[in-house]
Amino acid sequence: MPAAPKPEILAAFEAAKGFMPVHEGLALYAAAVEAGALGLPLLEVGTYCGRSTVLLADAARAAGVTAITVDHHRGSEEQQPGWDYHDPQTVDPEIGLMDTLPTFRRTLHKAGLEDHVVAVVGRSPQVAALWGTPLGLVFIDGGHTDEHAGADYEGWAPHVAEGGLLLIHDVFPEPADEFTGQAPYRVYLRALESGAFTEVSATDSLRVLRRTGAGS
């Protein structure tokens, strides 16, 4: 059976702000536990308030590795004022811009996972350009435009180690089913067409791929 989080970790995941449903979270956790066995860091792009980070951090803790999460914490396109996924509670009242970093830190503190996460505050392409460490897992769940999703893939997929996992969230093959655009689906197709990744599993909108070849 796939690895499952302890009840207190699942409760922390469910209590955190975010959009990932439980069944996709369980698939994410199982993949993170598997990837943790490689002894390499686990990285996600798109932190928001730390809902998925809770699961990655717990899997990293069990494996004795570190979870890394990259986000500018100003919110992606669909989270801005006037959009369906905007949460006014994440707006900094002093400057009038979104700032999910304080909520994220509270999420980790409540879950007892602060010591197992490195939070990188910055834009994904800039961070990826400086990155030099192989990764056991990369979870792409950032911006949903072609520009941003494509840049996340181009920046981070090359860092997935041989046998490591690439996870892509919000993959909607049918346009009628999507809610923020089909850029993640196009990234998923790029990964398969690259010859570097093969699909391991699909849980609704979450795709898990394994690096099995060169390229990206």
C-alpha positions as CSV (number, residue, x, y, z in Angstrom):
1,M,0.0,0.0,0.0
2,P,1.2,3.6,-0.6
3,A,2.6,5.4,2.3
4,A,0.1,7.5,4.2
5,P,0.6,10.5,6.6
6,K,-0.1,10.2,10.3
7,P,-3.5,11.6,11.4
8,E,-2.0,14.7,12.9
9,I,-0.1,15.5,9.6
10,L,-3.2,14.9,7.6
11,A,-5.2,17.2,10.0
12,A,-2.6,19.9,9.6
13,F,-2.8,19.6,5.8
14,E,-6.6,19.9,5.9
15,A,-6.5,22.8,8.3
16,A,-4.1,24.8,6.1
17,K,-5.4,27.3,3.5
18,G,-5.1,25.9,0.0
19,F,-6.8,24.2,-2.8
20,M,-5.4,20.6,-3.1
21,P,-8.0,18.0,-2.2
22,V,-7.2,15.2,0.2
23,H,-7.0,12.4,-2.3
24,E,-4.4,14.3,-4.4
25,G,-2.6,15.2,-1.2
26,L,-2.3,11.5,-0.3
27,A,-0.9,10.8,-3.8
28,L,1.6,13.7,-3.3
29,Y,2.7,12.3,0.1
30,A,3.2,8.8,-1.3
31,A,5.3,10.1,-4.1
32,A,7.3,12.3,-1.7
33,V,8.0,9.2,0.5
34,E,9.2,7.2,-2.5
35,A,11.4,10.1,-3.7
36,G,12.8,10.6,-0.2
37,A,14.5,7.2,-0.4
38,L,16.9,8.7,-3.0
39,G,18.4,10.8,-0.1
40,L,18.0,14.1,-2.0
41,P,16.0,17.2,-1.3
42,L,12.3,17.5,-2.2
43,L,11.3,20.8,-3.8
44,E,8.0,22.4,-4.7
45,V,7.3,25.5,-6.8
46,G,4.3,27.4,-5.5
47,T,4.0,27.5,-1.7
48,Y,0.9,29.6,-1.2
49,C,0.1,29.0,2.5
50,G,1.9,25.7,3.0
51,R,-0.9,23.2,2.5
52,S,1.1,20.8,0.3
53,T,4.4,21.8,2.1
54,V,3.1,20.0,5.2
55,L,3.1,16.7,3.4
56,L,6.4,17.2,1.7
57,A,8.0,18.3,4.9
58,D,6.8,15.3,6.8
59,A,8.0,12.9,4.1
60,A,11.3,14.7,4.1
61,R,11.6,14.4,7.9
62,A,11.0,10.7,7.7
63,A,13.7,10.3,5.0
64,G,16.2,12.6,6.7
65,V,16.3,15.1,3.9
66,T,15.1,18.6,3.5
67,A,11.9,20.0,1.8
68,I,12.4,23.2,-0.1
69,T,9.6,25.5,-1.2
70,V,9.9,28.3,-3.7
71,D,7.4,31.2,-3.9
72,H,7.4,35.0,-4.2
73,H,4.4,35.0,-1.9
74,R,2.5,37.7,-3.8
75,G,0.0,35.2,-5.2
76,S,-0.4,33.9,-8.7
77,E,-2.8,35.4,-11.3
78,E,-6.0,33.6,-10.2
79,Q,-5.4,34.7,-6.6
80,Q,-5.4,38.4,-7.2
81,P,-8.4,40.7,-6.2
82,G,-11.4,40.2,-8.4
83,W,-10.6,36.5,-9.2
84,D,-12.4,33.5,-7.8
85,Y,-9.4,32.2,-5.8
86,H,-8.6,35.5,-4.0
87,D,-8.6,35.4,-0.2
88,P,-8.7,38.9,1.3
89,Q,-7.2,37.6,4.5
90,T,-3.9,37.1,2.6
91,V,-3.6,40.8,1.7
92,D,-1.0,42.9,3.6
93,P,-3.2,45.9,4.8
94,E,-0.2,48.2,4.9
95,I,0.8,47.9,1.3
96,G,-2.3,46.4,-0.3
97,L,-0.6,43.4,-1.9
98,M,-0.9,39.7,-1.2
99,D,1.6,38.3,1.3
100,T,1.1,34.6,2.0
101,L,4.4,34.2,3.8
102,P,3.1,34.9,7.4
103,T,0.3,32.4,6.9
104,F,2.7,29.8,5.5
105,R,5.0,30.2,8.5
106,R,2.0,29.7,10.9
107,T,1.1,26.6,9.0
108,L,4.5,25.1,9.5
109,H,4.7,26.1,13.1
110,K,1.3,24.5,13.9
111,A,2.4,21.3,12.2
112,G,5.7,21.2,14.0
113,L,7.7,21.1,10.8
114,E,9.6,24.3,10.7
115,D,13.0,22.6,11.1
116,H,12.5,20.4,8.0
117,V,11.7,23.1,5.5
118,V,13.8,25.7,3.7
119,A,11.6,28.4,2.4
120,V,13.0,30.4,-0.6
121,V,11.2,33.7,-1.2
122,G,11.7,34.7,-4.8
123,R,10.6,34.1,-8.3
124,S,11.0,30.6,-9.6
125,P,13.1,31.3,-12.7
126,Q,15.6,33.4,-10.8
127,V,16.0,30.8,-8.1
128,A,16.3,27.9,-10.6
129,A,19.0,29.8,-12.5
130,L,21.1,29.7,-9.3
131,W,20.3,26.1,-8.4
132,G,23.0,23.4,-8.6
133,T,21.8,20.5,-6.4
134,P,20.1,17.4,-7.7
135,L,16.6,16.9,-6.5
136,G,14.7,13.7,-5.7
137,L,11.4,15.4,-6.4
138,V,10.1,18.5,-8.1
139,F,6.5,19.5,-7.6
140,I,5.3,22.2,-10.0
141,D,2.3,24.0,-8.6
142,G,2.9,27.7,-9.3
143,G,1.5,30.1,-11.8
144,H,-1.0,28.7,-14.4
145,T,-0.1,30.8,-17.4
146,D,2.0,29.3,-20.2
147,E,4.8,31.8,-19.3
148,H,5.0,30.9,-15.7
149,A,4.2,27.1,-15.8
150,G,6.6,26.8,-18.8
151,A,9.4,28.7,-16.9
152,D,8.9,26.5,-13.9
153,Y,9.3,23.4,-16.0
154,E,12.3,24.7,-17.9
155,G,14.0,25.9,-14.7
156,W,13.4,22.9,-12.5
157,A,12.9,19.7,-14.5
158,P,16.7,19.5,-15.4
159,H,17.5,19.3,-11.7
160,V,15.4,16.1,-11.1
161,A,17.9,13.3,-10.5
162,E,17.8,10.0,-12.4
163,G,15.0,7.9,-10.9
164,G,13.6,11.0,-9.3
165,L,10.0,12.3,-9.6
166,L,8.5,15.2,-11.4
167,L,4.9,16.1,-10.2
168,I,2.7,18.5,-12.0
169,H,-0.6,19.8,-10.4
170,D,-3.8,21.1,-12.1
171,V,-3.4,19.0,-15.2
172,F,-6.7,19.2,-17.1
173,P,-6.7,17.5,-20.5
174,E,-10.3,18.6,-21.3
175,P,-10.8,22.4,-21.5
176,A,-14.2,22.1,-20.0
177,D,-12.7,20.7,-16.8
178,E,-10.0,23.3,-16.2
179,F,-10.4,26.2,-13.9
180,T,-7.2,28.2,-14.3
181,G,-6.0,27.4,-17.8
182,Q,-4.4,24.4,-19.5
183,A,-0.8,25.5,-19.1
184,P,0.0,22.7,-16.6
185,Y,-1.4,20.2,-19.1
186,R,0.9,21.5,-21.8
187,V,3.8,21.3,-19.5
188,Y,2.9,17.7,-18.7
189,L,2.8,16.9,-22.4
190,R,6.2,18.6,-22.9
191,A,7.7,16.4,-20.1
192,L,6.4,13.2,-21.8
193,E,7.5,14.3,-25.3
194,S,11.0,15.2,-24.0
195,G,11.8,11.5,-23.6
196,A,13.3,12.2,-20.1
197,F,10.2,11.3,-18.1
198,T,7.6,8.5,-18.1
199,E,4.3,8.6,-16.3
200,V,3.9,6.8,-13.0
201,S,0.4,7.7,-11.9
202,A,-2.5,10.1,-12.3
203,T,-4.7,11.1,-9.4
204,D,-7.3,13.5,-10.8
205,S,-5.3,16.6,-11.7
206,L,-2.0,15.4,-10.2
207,R,0.5,13.7,-12.5
208,V,3.5,11.8,-11.2
209,L,6.4,11.2,-13.7
210,R,9.8,9.6,-13.2
211,R,13.0,10.7,-14.8
212,T,14.2,7.8,-16.9
213,G,16.4,9.5,-19.5
214,A,18.5,12.5,-20.4
215,G,17.1,15.8,-21.5
216,S,14.3,17.9,-19.9
